[in-house]
Amino acid sequence: MLEGFKRLPALSGNSFVSITNNGINFNANVVFHMDKAEYIIVLLNEETKQLAIQKSNKGDEDAIQFCRKPSKWKNGVRYNNRETQQIISKMMGWDLENYIYRVTGFFNDEEGAMIFNLLDAKTFNRRRRKNDTS
């Protein structure tokens, strides 16, 4: 009776990246739209203030591992690269010590890339842990 039907992913909300003092986090929607890519290339357009990630292959220049365990993608993916965080923070004048920046993205089918306009970032106060002195 269900012939011809296909399962839809249990996703809700927008695709977004959160840039914090602790890392760059892509939510599950981003991972889904990137087809759970094992490798990506991170791209930055300083002129337009856009960040993009594009599907890649392991051997491609500048490729980084993205979705290490495709079966566990539902929590999203964290990209821990301090240099990338600092480049973005400096370019945007962001205070990662005190704030979290969340940017909604859109998937570009033609390029196979998720693109985030950093100028559209929403700012949130960073939650502090009890013994956090930073």
N, C-alpha and C positions, 0 to 999 in steps of 0.2 A: 504494500500500500504506500510506503514511503519512497518508492522508486523515483529517482530523479531529484530528490531532495538532497541538500548538502548541509552539513553542520556549519553554523556560524560561530565565530569565536565569541566567548563571553566577555566582551570588552565594553567599556562604557567611558564616556567622556572624550576628551581631546588627546591627541598625541602631544607630549611635551617633554622638555628637558628641564631639569633643575640643576642649577650651577650653585654649588655651595663651597664652603671652606674644606669640606670633606671629600669632594669629588663631583663628577658630572654624572647625573643619573638620567637615563632614558627610561620612560615608563613603558609598560607592556604594550601599549598601542604602537609605540615607535618600533619596538622589536617585531611585532606582528606585521606592520607595513613594510619593514625591511626584510620580510620573509625569513625571519630568524637567522639572518646572515651570520655565518661563522666569522667572517672578516669584513672590515669596513675601512674606508679612508676618511679621515676627518679633514674638512675643508673650511677655511675661513676667508670671508671677503671683508677686508678692513674698510673698504670704501663704502659698501652698502650696509655694513655691520650685520652680516649674516653668517651663521654657522650652518654647515651641512655635513651630513654623513652619507656616504655612498657605498653600496655593496661592492665588495672586492674579492679577490682571491688571495690565498695565503702567500703566494709568491710575488704579488704586486708590490712595487716600491711604496713604502710608507703604510702598508696594510697593517692593521692591528686586529687582534682577536676581539670579537664583539660578543657573540652569543656562545659561550663556552659549552653550556649544556642545553641544547635545544629543548629538552623536556622540561627545563626549569625556567623558562622565559617569562612566566606569568608575573614574576616580581620585578620585571624590568632588568636593566643592565646598568652597572656602575662602571664608569671609565675613570680610573685614577691616574691622572697625568697632571702633576703639579704645574708643569710648564704651560700646558694648555689653559689651565685655570687662570694662571697669572697673566697670560697674554690677553685673554678675554676680559679679565677684571680691569687690567690697565687700560685697554682700548675703550672700555665702556665707562670707566670711572666708578666701578662697583666696589662696595665694601663687603667682601666675603666673610670678614670676621664677625659682622653683626647682622648680615642679611642673607636671605636665600633668594635667588632670582629664578623665576619659572617662565619659560617661553614656549608657547604653543607653536607647533610646526605643521607643515603640510607635506604630503608625499608627492613628488614629481615623478610620474610614471615614465616619462621620456628619458629622464636622467637616472632613474632608479635610485633616487636620493630623497632623504628627508631634509627639509630646509626650515631653519628657525631664524626669524627676524629678531635679532637681539634688542632692537629699538622698542619692541613690543613687550619687553619683559615686565612681569608683575613682581613686585617686591614684597617679601614676607620677613617678619622678624625671625631671627634664628633662635630656635629653642635652645635653652641652656640646660645642661645637666647639673645636678646638685653641686658637684665638686669641680665644675668647669671654671677655670680661672682666666680663660682667654676672652 
